[in-house]
Amino acid sequence: MEIERCTKADFLDIVDDLPSFWGSDRTAGAHHPMVIEEFGDTAFVMREDGVICGYLFGFFAQTGPYFFIHLVGVRDSHKGRGIGRALYAHVEALARARGATALKAITSLSNTASVAFHGALGFRQLGDGVQAGIRYVPSYFSRTRNMVVLWKDL
């Protein structure tokens, strides 16, 4: 499997099939077309036999020299095969090549699999709050919605 830039057709295929990646359509609001229209050179897919098996949407931040990983999805049928790791390695190499000094991602406190995945890739948790051993940033999304902010120095 090779990593390719995500096209508009790829994006629409992903959005049409979100439950195959996320178990539901709960992330539909986060799948905004700006990831293709405005940040298309940092949106990637991996395919197997013509089917998208994983994707990563991100962009270079304007507030610091880091690459922000907005969404990463791996098709349920393809989990555990290193697809997420390959996508992260790809954007890490891209970020280094373009002078970024870090990677940043966020996830919910309840997504312990994501927290563990990022930890295995060398990300550390930022923030002042701690719940069940997970560090988080209070009020990241709203006054009542805390998030785990993950950071990896390059």
Secondary structure, 3 states (H helix, E strand, C coil): CCEEECCHHHHHHHHHCCHHHHCCCCCHHHCCCHHHHCCHHHEEEEEECCEEEEEEEEEECCCCCEEEEEEEEECHHHCCCCHHHHHHHHHHHHHHHCCCCEEEEEECCCCHHHHHHHHHCCCEEECCEEECCEEEEEEEEECCEEEEEEEEEC
